[in-house]
Amino acid sequence: MEKLKAELWDKVQYIFRNYYDRMIHASLVYDGNVNLEILRKSIYNIVKHFPILRSTFHSSFLNPHWVVNEDYTVEEMASKVICDDLQESVLSSLSKEISYKSKLQFEIVVHYCGEKSAISVLVNHMCLDGTDFKYFICKIIEGYNLLARGGDVAELQLKDGSRDYSQLYKDMSEEEAEEARKLFKNVSRTGVKNKFDFSDDEDCSTRFNFKKLPSETVHALKAKGKEYGATLNDVFMTAYARAISTRLAPSDDKRLVVTSMKNLRDHIESKSSESITNLTGFMPCVLEELGETFCDTLRMVTEKNNQSKEDKFCGLYGIPLLALAFKLFPYSIAEFAIKLGYENPLIGMSNIGIIPEEFVELEGLKCVDTFVTGATKFKPYIQLTSTTFKGVTTLCIAQKCGDEDERRICELLDAIESQLMDFLSVE
């Protein structure tokens, strides 16, 4: 029975299971019918290569680990649903949670609806982060196309290496690596407790709410942001901060923290992890005030984010502290200590980035829509995720909540859009 080491972020994601559902979600919609048998064969090849995707997590007192499963079939790689409402069917599938005790740590469903079909992809966040989630999906597509053209799926090139977080230091000089391994500062503890004003409703379920920004608007926002030395992500964060600032739970503290998820592969020369894994860090943007106008806030956000990005160790702070906790204490005690000292961001933001068309087009089929979103947050935590496809940006808030909370989230998304439109109207 093969066992895999539980890596740093595997364990942290497990510890944070009470804050979110530990899932990463994606949907890909096509203008025709996906060949289920070819898709299954492609997935099977990838899952055979990456054993973490077919492993069961064991949270033992001393040594948490994965046990690799071999009793899996091609048919289990993807299931089939015939539906009348494509989006409703997809979101229903994505609303599920995969137990860490499951044999497979993913669930892929092909939804058929008349002349269209969609692939929903759900993966346990303990196995990988957003960057490698996109890699996983793109390799499924690549393998599908190879098979559809009569090729051998064994020819598909897949990365093969370590899942350990220590690969972050491999391309640094000895002096920099030594310094990075001593970054014990806990950036998760900002001292700011402001949070979104959720209701007390306990009748909660997973909800996905979206706001789509057309390519013309996104292009205009990007150009307008450049006038202020700001990235498109800075612009989105500013709109998010201003929109949520008037929808916070009552507090005397006027500060606001929006924490971005930082892709730590930027510290690796190849910009790629050796295998599918989690290499993500926190990049908090602490705002003492927002200023009077959108442009005032944008300048503050841009300045704060630039300061973080100019730090050669951006996103690496606190990782040695987590590693030390797991090294010094038995796992169950380390879990308790981390829960006490480590704070999950109350207001988060994750930019999944651009999904190139050529990465998701199947042989003979055009991808007409897609989105990726991170974990479904539990109250009081909230996160805004952005994905861009064919120039269109999809903003998504995945939340376990009730009807009143969903109404407030929809109002928040409307307010974000309104803030962005106001910015475009600035002379």
N, C-alpha and C positions, 0 to 999 in steps of 0.2 A: 504494500500500500504506500504509494508515493505521498510525501508531505511537502508542503511549501511553507517557507517562512512567512509569517504575517509581518508585512513591512510597516514602517512608521505610520503612514497615512491610512493604511488598512485599519489599523487599531484605532486611530483617531476618529475615522469615519464611524466605526462601530461605537465608540464612546459617545459620539454626538447623535446617536440614533433617536434620542428623545427630543431633538431639536428639528429634525427633518426626516424625510422618508428614505434617505440614502440612495435614491435613484437618480439616474440621468435619463432624460427623455428626448426622443426625436420622432419626427414624422416626415415622410417623403411621399408626395402625391404625384402620380403619373397619368399621362393622357392615354393610357391603354392598360392592358392586363399584364401584370408581372407574372413570369413563368415561375411558379412555386417550386417545382422540382429542381430547376437550375439554381434558384436562390438557396435552397436547402443545401445543395452540394457545395456551394461557395462558402456558406457559413460553416459547414462541417469541417472544411479544410482549415479554416482560420481557428476554430475552436480546438481542433486537434493540435495545432501549433502552439496556442496559448492556453496552457492547462489551468490558469487562474479562472478562466471563464467556465470551467466545468469542475469546480472545486467547492467543497463545503467548508464553511468557517467553523472552527472549534474554539470557543472562548474559555480556555482553561485557566485555572488559578495562577499557574506559573508560566506556561508557554503557549499562548494562543497561536494557532497555525491553521493552514488549509489542508484538507485531505482531497487529493485528486481522484475524481470519479472516471471510470472507464466504461461504465454501462450506459452509454448514450447512443442514440441512433440518428440517422440522417433525418428521419421524419420528425424528430423532436426539435430540430433546429428552427423551424418556423411552422406556425399554424395558419389556418385559413378561416376567414369570416366573410360571408356574403351579407351585405347590408343595404339599407335604403338611404341612410344618411352617413356619408363618408366621415365627416368631421366628428360627429357624435360617436361613431364606432371607434375611431382612432383615439379620441380622448378618453373613452371608457377603458380601452386597453392600457393607456398610459397612466391611468389613475390607480393601477395596482401597485403592490409592493412585492418585491422578491425577497423571500426570507434568506438570511445568510446561511440557513441550514439546508437550503435547496441544493439539488444535484447540479443544476445549471444556474449560473448567476446572470442570466439574461432571458428576455422573452421577446421574440419577434413574431409579429402577426402581419399577414397580408390581408388587406380588406378590399373586397371587390364590390364595386357599386356601378352597375351599368358599364359605360365605356371608360370609366376611370378606376384606378386602384391606388392603394396607399400602403406603405410599409411603416408600421410603428415599431420602434426599437426602444426597449427598456433594459438598462444595465445597472447592476449594483455599483454604486459610487465607490465602494471599497476596492473594487478591481481597477478602476481607472478614473481619470479626470476628464474635463471637457475636451482637452486637446487630443488625448488618445481615444476618446469616444468618437471624435470626428475621423480619426485614423481608422478605427474599427469599421465604421460605416463605409468609408471610402474603399477599404480593402474588400469588403463584401461586394460592393459595386464592381470593382476591378475584376474580382474573381468571376462574378456573374457574366460580365462581358467577355471574358476569356473563354468561358465554357460555351456561351451562346455563339461564339465564332468558331467553335469546334476545337478549341485549344485544350491543353492539359492544365488543370487548375494547380497541379503540383509545381508549375513554373512560376506561380505567383510569388513575388519577392516579399518576405515578411521579416521584420526586424527580430533579432534574437539576442537577448542579453539580460542584464540584471533589472530587477524592479526596485532595488534599494535606493534610498534617497541620497546616499553618499556619492552617487554619480554626479551630483550637483557641483562637487568640488574638484572633479578630475581634471578640468582644463584650467584651473587656477594655478598660479605660482604657489610654491610651498608656503610662502609668507602669507599670501591672501587666503589660502585654504585654512591655515592655522587660525587666522583671525576670524574667518567665517564660522569656524567650528566653536568659537567662543561668544557668539552673538546670542547671549542668554536673555536679552531684553524681551519682555513679554509685550509685544505690540498689540495683543488682543485686548489688554486692559487699558482703556483710554480714560476711564473715569466718567465718561458721558453715558447716561442711562436713558436718554430720550428714545422713544419708540413709537411706532405707528399706533394710532388709536383704534385698536380692535374692540369689538363688542365683547360682552361676557357670554355670548352664545356658545354652548358646549355641544350643540348638534352639528358636528363638523364633518366635512368630506373633502376630498381633493378636488380643487377647482383650478382650471387654466383660463386666465383672462389675457386677452391680446389687444395690442394697438399696432396697426400696420402703418408705416410711413412710406408713401410712394417714393420712387427713385428720384423724381424731380425735387421733392422736399429734402431728401437726404443729401443730394448733391448741393443744394442751396445752403443747407446747414453746415456742411463741410467747408464750403467756400467762405461763408460768413464767419465761421470759427477761426479760419486762418487769418482773418483780418485782426484778430485779437491774440494771435499766437497760440490758439487752442486747437486741440484735436477734436474729432467728432465725438470721441468718448467723453472728453471734458464737457462738451456741449450737452450731451445726454445726462451726465452726472449733475450738471447745474440745474437742468430742468427738473430732474428727479428730486434734488435737494430742496428747491424752491416749492415744488408741488407738495412734498411730504411735510415741509416745515409748518404748514397750516393745518396739518392733519395728525399732529402728535398728541399722545396722551398728556394730560395736564402736568406741567413741570415748571419749576422756577428757573431751571437751567436753560439758557437760550442757545447753548452750543448744539452742534449737530455733527455726527460722524457717519459718513458713507464709506463703507469698506469694500474695496475692489478685490477681486481674486486675481492674483498675479501668477502668470505662467512662468515658473522657475526655469524652464528650458532656455530662457534667455541667457542663463549663466553657463550654458553648454555650447561649445563652438558649433556643433551640428544643428543646434536648436531642436534636437529630437531626443527623446528618452530611448534607452537601450531596448526596453520592452514596454508593453502597455502597463501603465502604473499611474500613481498620483504624484505629481510634482507641482504643487500649488501652494502659494503663500498668501498672507494677508497684506494689503496695502491700504491702510486707513487714511482717509482724508478728513482731518479734524477742522471744522469751521467754527471759529469763535463767534462769528456773526455772518449774516448773508448779504448785508448791504441793502440799499434801496431798490436797485434795478437788477435785471438779469445780467447785464454787463458787469455790474459790481461783483456779483457772485461768481461769474465766469472767470474774472481776473483772479479771485481768491482760489477757486478750484484749480485753475491752470497752474498757479504758482505753487500750491501745495503738491499737486501731482508731479510737476516738473522736479521739485525738490526730492521727492521719493524716487523718481526714475533716474535722477542724476547720481543717486547713491549706488555705488558699485555692488552693494549687498542687498539691494531692494528685494523684499519678499523673504529674505533668509532669516530675519530676526525671529527668535523664539523657537526655531526648529531644534537647535541644540538642547534647549530646555526640555522640550518634549522627549527627545531621544534620551536625555539623562534620566528623566523620570522613569521611563521603561527599563533603563539599565540598572538603576539603583533599587527599585522596588519590585516585588511580585506584581503581576499584571493587575490583579484586582485592587491592590493598594495604589498602584500608579493611576488606575482609572479614577479612583476617588480623588487623588491629589490633583489630577488634571482638571477634573470637573470643578474643583474649588478654585484653581488658579487661572484656568484658561477660559476666556469668554468667547462664545460664538457671536458674531456680529449681529446686532439688532436690526441694522439697516444695511443690506448688502447690495452689491451690483456686480454682475458678471457679463463681460463682453465676450461672447463665443466667437465673434468675428465673422468674416466673410466665408461663405460656403461656395466655392467655384462651381459653375454649372457643369463643367466637364467631370467633376469628381462624383456627381450623383446621377448622371444620365445613364440609363440602361440601354442595352442594344435594342434599337428599334423603338424606344420610348423616350419621350421628353419629360423631365421633371418640371412640373408647373408650380410647385410650392413646397417649401420645407421650413422647418424650424427645429431648433435644439434648445432645450432649457435644462437647467440644473435641478437640484433637489427641490421637492415640494416642502416648503417651510411650514413649521408649526408655530402658532401664536406663542409669544409676541414677535417672533422673527419674521422678516420679510426680505425678499430679494427680487430685484429687477434684472432680467436677462435679455440681452439683445443678440439677434442673429441677422445677418444681411445676406440676401440671395437675390440675384438678378437686380441688384441696386435697391431692392425693397428691404427695409429694416423692420423686423418683427420684434416688438417689445413684449415680453411675457412676464407675468407674475403667477407662479405656481404656488398655491397656498391651500393648506388644509384649514377650512373655515366654514362658517355658516352663511345663510342668505344675506344677512345684514352686513357681514364682513365683505362678502363679494360685491355688494353695492358700493361700499366704501372704496374697495380696490378699483372698481370700474371708474369711480369718480377720480381716483388718483391718476389712473392712466389718461383720462380725459384732461386732467389738469396738466400733466406732463406735456401732452400734445399742445395744449393752449400756451404753455410757457415757450415751447419751441416756435410756435407761430408768432408769438409776440417778439421773439428775438429776431426773426426774419424781417419784421416790420420796422426794426430800429434803423433810423437813417444814419 
